[in-house]
């Protein structure tokens, strides 16, 4: 089976733009891990897309160079009939992931991603909040910028509706004149939330048809910096599964179009589990899964899409793995 991995940052998505070192580092982390996991499977050959400015990736057997003359779309179309599956690793921001999923969903190869429609919904944090509120999913209260005055908190978080992790997040002291805060941001593209103290964590889930299996519960090390937040790293498989299984099942039941690997950011506050956001893609926590669990997570993802149902497997909870990712995106 021939599988092509298109990691957006390292695979030519930014040809013609600067390559931020922090984003390249995170992209390489996920690309290398999933490439290695897939390469360990029987009868699987892995190929990757590669920005011409980067050194060759040693994890993949085949590599397709992307440059100004041969963009990533040209390369994918060129090899489309030679591959059996495509895995896209890309941010939801600016509609990047949903656009890519829609573009390649009608090809003969298997798309190892969720549907573009589902990505579009999950990428808008305000739409997701309003939708899940109808199902009584515990969440951090989320407001449009015009309703900042309704937030009862000493601090508030301002974030883009389609942002990724800690990207462009602002942590601000609330003032009597809330209009001063609103005027700093594009009211159509940002949302506001109360800042709630608690343990930042994430769930690594394998999903299909409204059902899920909890792979790991991960602790996020997020620190306050200046007027924002910064992810320093995460500890994969750090917490016991039991208290999060019911929450996971209830959440995914309301989102039946989620498929394959899904990352869910949560906040544990006063023994309550609150949803922060749903990440319909591979997340940086994936980088620690193969070492933390006694299973190959890429094999589970592939088997799920081929069989179109969740596979049977046992997850070991004995090992925790620390992933250091610096000032990059949330796990």
Secondary structure as UniProt FT lines:
FT   STRAND          2..7
FT   TURN            8..16
FT   HELIX           21..39
FT   TURN            42..43
FT   STRAND          45..51
FT   TURN            52..53
FT   TURN            58..59
FT   STRAND          62..66
FT   HELIX           72..79
FT   HELIX           80..82
FT   STRAND          85..89
FT   HELIX           93..95
FT   HELIX           96..103
FT   TURN            104..106
FT   STRAND          110..111
FT   HELIX           116..123
FT   HELIX           125..133
FT   TURN            134..136
FT   STRAND          142..144
FT   HELIX           145..150
FT   STRAND          155..160
FT   TURN            161..162
FT   TURN            165..168
FT   STRAND          170..173
FT   HELIX           178..182
FT   TURN            183..184
FT   TURN            187..189
FT   STRAND          190..194
FT   STRAND          199..208
FT   TURN            209..210
FT   STRAND          211..225
FT   TURN            226..227
FT   STRAND          228..236
FT   HELIX           242..253
FT   TURN            256..257
FT   STRAND          260..269
FT   TURN            270..271
FT   STRAND          272..279
FT   HELIX           284..288
FT   HELIX           289..292
FT   HELIX           297..307
FT   STRAND          321..328
//
